[in-house]
Amino acid sequence: MAALAVNTNWEEIDFDALGLQDTVIRNPKNAGAAFTAWLKSGANSEAVAKAPLPPKKAKKSVLNFHEEVLVPPLLKRFVPNEFFTTRKGLYLWNDMQRVLRDAQIVEPTQGAVKFRSFNLAKNAYDREIKTELPGNHEVELWQIAELIEAQKSGEDGPLLTNGYANIFYVAGYAVSVRWNAVDREWHVGGWALGVGRWGAGGRVFSRN
């Protein structure tokens, strides 16, 4: 090792341009495998060039598919600020107001919408979750309201009722819907993306 260090012409190596330090730090096993192959070949650089590197491990998914969910058609006019307000059976956190600020009234002409739900396999940030969701994953407030109404007393259904978060992405925000079994009510809040990390065991809902 000392002979290699002494006889290497370090001045001819531009570490920044080649990204060598970053490559070794990010892929130490690959770097070590290449160096091992070079030594085993009798310091034959051509043999190293032909030697295959070990395959990279696939990144573990943060989401596990749970089920398909059908949100029924909207049968009556939906006024966001009338539904999403603190009342019996529903508690609205103040941060939800930013989600409602530009929310539009929806007329009852909307058809049924198919969702997919995923269980969070581990703690994850929004960016990690969203990369595994389809491109049109954002949902609308009336669709969340329909799911809440279908389980308004904490009945079994697509939404978790064990206190873990049901997570929806709505026009640049994450909306959290949780069942509070003590007060027998749904707690709904809106979060700016990337603010916090969602806990394993939560459930993410996405448009198909």
C-alpha positions in Angstrom: 0.0 0.0 0.0 2.9 2.3 0.8 4.5 1.6 -2.6 1.2 2.5 -4.4 0.8 5.7 -2.4 4.4 6.8 -3.1 4.4 6.0 -6.8 1.0 7.4 -7.7 1.2 10.7 -9.5 -1.4 12.5 -7.4 -0.8 15.8 -9.3 -2.3 14.3 -12.5 -5.5 13.3 -10.7 -8.3 15.9 -10.5 -10.4 14.6 -7.7 -13.1 17.3 -8.1 -13.5 16.8 -11.9 -13.6 13.0 -11.6 -15.8 13.0 -8.5 -13.5 10.3 -7.1 -14.0 11.1 -3.4 -17.7 11.3 -3.7 -17.8 8.0 -5.7 -15.8 6.1 -3.1 -17.8 7.5 -0.2 -21.2 6.8 -1.9 -20.2 3.4 -3.2 -17.4 2.0 -1.0 -18.3 -1.6 -1.8 -18.0 -1.0 -5.5 -14.7 0.8 -5.1 -13.4 -1.9 -2.9 -14.5 -4.6 -5.4 -12.7 -2.8 -8.2 -9.5 -2.5 -6.2 -9.7 -6.2 -5.2 -10.2 -7.2 -8.8 -7.1 -5.2 -9.8 -5.0 -6.9 -7.1 -6.2 -10.4 -8.1 -5.4 -9.7 -11.7 -1.8 -9.0 -10.8 -2.3 -5.2 -11.2 -3.6 -5.7 -14.7 -5.8 -2.6 -15.4 -7.4 -4.3 -18.6 -8.7 -7.1 -16.5 -10.2 -4.7 -14.0 -12.0 -2.8 -16.8 -13.6 -6.1 -17.9 -14.5 -7.3 -14.4 -18.2 -6.9 -13.6 -19.1 -4.8 -10.5 -21.5 -6.3 -7.9 -25.1 -5.3 -8.7 -26.5 -2.4 -6.7 -29.2 -3.3 -4.2 -32.7 -2.2 -5.1 -34.0 0.6 -2.9 -36.6 -0.6 -0.5 -40.1 0.8 -1.2 -41.7 3.0 1.5 -45.2 2.0 0.4 -47.0 -1.3 0.3 -50.1 -1.5 -1.8 -53.2 -2.1 0.3 -56.4 -2.0 -1.8 -58.4 -0.2 -4.4 -61.1 2.3 -3.1 -64.1 3.6 -5.0 -65.2 7.1 -4.0 -68.9 7.4 -5.0 -70.3 10.2 -7.2 -71.0 13.6 -5.6 -74.8 13.7 -5.1 -75.1 17.2 -3.6 -73.3 20.6 -3.9 -70.0 20.5 -2.0 -69.0 23.7 -0.2 -65.5 23.2 1.3 -65.7 25.7 4.1 -69.1 24.3 5.2 -67.9 20.7 5.4 -64.4 21.3 6.8 -65.3 23.2 9.9 -65.1 22.2 13.6 -68.5 20.6 14.5 -69.7 17.4 16.1 -67.7 14.5 14.8 -65.0 16.6 13.1 -62.3 18.8 14.5 -60.4 21.1 12.1 -56.9 22.2 12.9 -56.2 25.8 12.1 -53.5 24.9 9.6 -56.2 23.4 7.4 -57.3 27.0 6.6 -54.4 27.4 4.0 -55.7 24.4 2.1 -59.2 25.8 2.1 -58.2 29.3 1.1 -58.6 28.8 -2.6 -60.9 25.8 -2.5 -63.7 25.9 -5.0 -67.4 24.9 -4.6 -68.0 21.7 -6.5 -71.3 21.0 -8.2 -72.9 17.4 -8.1 -71.8 16.4 -11.5 -68.7 14.5 -10.5 -68.6 10.8 -11.3 -67.2 8.0 -9.1 -63.4 8.1 -8.6 -61.1 5.2 -8.1 -58.4 5.5 -5.5 -55.5 3.2 -4.4 -54.4 3.1 -0.8 -50.9 2.2 0.4 -49.6 1.4 3.9 -46.4 3.2 5.0 -43.8 0.5 5.5 -41.4 2.8 7.3 -41.1 6.5 8.3 -40.9 8.6 5.2 -40.9 12.2 4.0 -43.4 13.5 1.4 -40.7 13.5 -1.4 -40.1 9.8 -0.7 -43.8 8.9 -0.8 -44.7 11.0 -3.8 -41.9 9.5 -6.0 -43.7 6.1 -5.6 -47.2 7.5 -6.4 -48.6 7.8 -10.0 -48.4 11.2 -11.7 -52.0 12.1 -11.1 -52.0 11.2 -7.4 -53.5 14.5 -6.1 -57.0 14.2 -4.8 -59.9 16.8 -4.3 -61.4 17.9 -1.0 -64.9 16.6 -1.9 -63.4 13.1 -2.3 -61.8 13.2 1.2 -65.2 14.5 2.6 -67.0 11.5 1.0 -64.6 9.0 2.6 -65.0 10.7 6.0 -68.8 10.8 5.7 -68.8 7.0 4.9 -67.1 6.4 8.2 -68.3 9.4 10.2 -68.7 7.5 13.4 -65.5 5.6 13.2 -66.9 2.6 11.3 -64.5 0.2 9.5 -63.7 1.2 6.0 -60.9 2.4 3.7 -59.7 5.0 6.3 -57.7 3.9 9.3 -59.5 4.3 12.6 -56.6 3.3 14.9 -55.2 6.8 15.3 -52.7 6.6 12.5 -52.7 9.1 9.8 -54.6 8.8 6.6 -52.6 11.0 4.1 -53.9 12.8 1.0 -52.1 15.1 -1.3 -54.2 18.1 -2.3 -53.0 21.0 -4.5 -49.5 21.4 -3.0 -50.4 20.3 0.5 -50.6 17.1 2.5 -53.9 16.6 4.4 -53.9 14.4 7.4 -57.1 12.7 8.6 -57.0 10.8 11.9 -59.7 9.2 14.0 -59.7 10.2 17.7 -61.4 7.3 19.5 -61.6 9.2 22.8 -63.6 12.2 21.5 -65.3 10.1 18.8 -64.3 12.6 16.0 -62.1 13.0 12.9 -59.2 15.3 13.2 -58.2 17.0 9.9 -55.2 19.2 9.3 -53.2 20.5 6.3 -49.4 20.4 6.2 -46.9 22.1 3.9 -45.0 19.5 1.9 -41.6 18.5 3.4 -42.3 19.9 6.9 -42.3 16.6 8.8 -41.9 12.9 8.5 -44.9 10.5 8.4 -44.8 7.6 10.7 -44.8 3.9 9.6 -48.3 2.5 9.8 -50.0 5.4 8.2 -52.0 5.1 5.0 -51.6 7.1 1.8 -54.4 7.6 -0.7 -53.8 8.3 -4.4 -55.8 8.8 -7.5 -55.3 6.0 -10.1 
